[in-house]
Amino acid sequence: MGFDAARALAETLLAHQRPELWERAQRAAIAARAAAEDGGHDRDLLMTAAVLHPIGHSPVARRTGDPQRDAARFIEVRGYDPRVVELVAGRGPLAGALLACTDAATVTPPRADDPPAGAAPTVS
């Protein structure tokens, strides 16, 4: 199964119950696309693992309390590529690249109505 199926699964598991993780998964996939292009890695593999990485936080996938392990088990029994399962579990040759993508996705971009950094707070 490729990225489109992974994206649909992640959206189903996260969008309503954990929307912040769904947004993070999407940002991680975007970062993975750039990392794959820059590093010459398999784009579909890295993007698929990136969008699936937070599903272990979903009540549907949660079993052990270890989100990485739960996500890997959940996608393994659904027939995902073993390389994707390995990456989601935090192992394999591209694990460092995936970690960099998920770390980059953790930073929440500023909202349009947020004051600029260093601006004096407004008092209402």
Backbone torsions as a table, in degrees:
resi	resn	phi	psi	omega
1	MET	NA	141.6	-174.9
2	GLY	-102.9	-163.5	-174.5
3	PHE	-62.3	-42.1	-177.0
4	ASP	-60.8	-42.9	178.0
5	ALA	-66.9	-39.4	179.3
6	ALA	-65.2	-41.6	179.3
7	ARG	-63.1	-43.3	179.3
8	ALA	-63.6	-41.2	179.1
9	LEU	-64.4	-46.9	-180.0
10	ALA	-62.2	-41.0	179.1
11	GLU	-63.8	-43.3	179.0
12	THR	-60.4	-42.0	-175.9
13	LEU	-80.5	-25.5	-170.1
14	LEU	-116.9	-31.9	-167.3
15	ALA	-56.7	-39.8	-176.7
16	HIS	-93.1	-38.2	-175.8
17	GLN	-87.2	-32.9	-178.7
18	ARG	-137.7	65.6	-174.3
19	PRO	-59.0	-30.6	178.4
20	GLU	-65.5	-33.6	177.3
21	LEU	-76.1	-31.4	175.9
22	TRP	-65.0	-43.6	177.1
23	GLU	-62.5	-41.9	179.1
24	ARG	-63.0	-40.6	178.9
25	ALA	-61.4	-40.7	179.0
26	GLN	-66.7	-41.7	177.5
27	ARG	-64.6	-38.1	178.8
28	ALA	-64.4	-39.6	178.9
29	ALA	-64.5	-39.4	177.7
30	ILE	-65.0	-43.6	177.3
31	ALA	-63.6	-36.4	179.8
32	ALA	-66.3	-38.3	177.9
33	ARG	-60.7	-45.8	179.7
34	ALA	-65.5	-42.3	-179.7
35	ALA	-63.9	-39.4	179.5
36	ALA	-65.5	-42.9	179.6
37	GLU	-66.6	-41.7	-179.1
38	ASP	-70.3	-36.9	-174.8
39	GLY	-98.7	-1.6	-179.4
40	GLY	71.0	28.2	-180.0
41	HIS	-91.3	167.9	176.6
42	ASP	-67.4	108.8	-174.5
43	ARG	-62.2	-48.1	-177.2
44	ASP	-62.7	-41.7	179.6
45	LEU	-61.2	-49.8	-176.4
46	LEU	-68.9	-40.7	179.1
47	MET	-67.0	-39.0	179.3
48	THR	-63.4	-47.2	178.9
49	ALA	-63.8	-38.1	-178.2
50	ALA	-64.9	-41.9	-177.8
51	VAL	-74.2	-24.3	-179.8
52	LEU	-89.7	-15.5	-171.0
53	HIS	-55.7	-34.6	-176.9
54	PRO	-90.1	2.6	-173.4
55	ILE	-67.7	-16.5	176.7
56	GLY	-65.5	-12.4	176.2
57	HIS	-85.2	-12.3	-179.6
58	SER	-71.3	139.5	176.4
59	PRO	-58.1	-27.7	179.8
60	VAL	-69.2	-38.0	-176.7
61	ALA	-93.9	-21.2	-173.9
62	ARG	-66.5	126.8	176.9
63	ARG	-134.6	-45.7	-172.1
64	THR	-103.2	-16.5	-173.5
65	GLY	92.7	-5.3	175.1
66	ASP	-103.2	101.1	-173.0
67	PRO	-57.8	-37.8	178.7
68	GLN	-63.1	-48.1	-179.0
69	ARG	-64.0	-43.3	-179.7
70	ASP	-64.7	-41.8	178.3
71	ALA	-63.5	-44.8	-179.6
72	ALA	-62.0	-44.4	178.7
73	ARG	-63.0	-43.0	-177.0
74	PHE	-60.7	-45.0	-178.9
75	ILE	-79.2	-26.8	178.3
76	GLU	-63.4	-45.7	-178.4
77	VAL	-70.7	-13.1	177.4
78	ARG	-96.0	6.2	172.1
79	GLY	85.0	20.0	177.3
80	TYR	-69.4	155.6	178.6
81	ASP	-50.6	130.8	179.4
82	PRO	-56.3	-28.2	177.8
83	ARG	-69.1	-35.0	176.4
84	VAL	-68.2	-44.3	178.7
85	VAL	-58.1	-45.1	179.9
86	GLU	-60.4	-44.5	179.9
87	LEU	-66.4	-44.2	179.5
88	VAL	-62.0	-32.2	177.6
89	ALA	-76.5	-6.2	178.3
90	GLY	88.7	20.6	-179.4
91	ARG	-123.8	168.7	174.6
92	GLY	103.4	168.4	-174.5
93	PRO	-65.7	-23.1	179.9
94	LEU	-102.6	11.6	-177.8
95	ALA	-59.4	-38.4	178.6
96	GLY	-65.5	-40.2	178.2
97	ALA	-65.6	-41.4	178.5
98	LEU	-64.8	-42.1	178.8
99	LEU	-60.1	-41.3	178.0
100	ALA	-62.5	-38.3	179.3
101	CYS	-68.5	-43.1	-179.1
102	THR	-71.2	-33.8	175.7
103	ASP	-65.9	-42.3	178.6
104	ALA	-63.0	-33.9	-178.6
105	ALA	-75.4	-17.8	-178.4
106	THR	-70.2	-30.4	179.6
107	VAL	-70.6	120.2	-179.5
108	THR	-80.6	124.5	178.3
109	PRO	-66.1	149.2	-179.4
110	PRO	-65.4	146.1	176.0
111	ARG	-80.8	158.0	-178.0
112	ALA	-61.6	-30.6	-177.7
113	ASP	-92.8	3.9	175.8
114	ASP	-73.6	140.0	177.1
115	PRO	-68.6	153.5	177.5
116	PRO	-62.2	151.8	178.5
117	ALA	-58.2	134.7	178.9
118	GLY	84.8	-1.7	179.6
119	ALA	-73.4	147.0	178.5
120	ALA	-69.1	138.0	178.9
121	PRO	-65.4	146.3	178.2
122	THR	-94.7	145.0	179.7
123	VAL	-111.1	129.3	-179.6
124	SER	-96.7	NA	NA
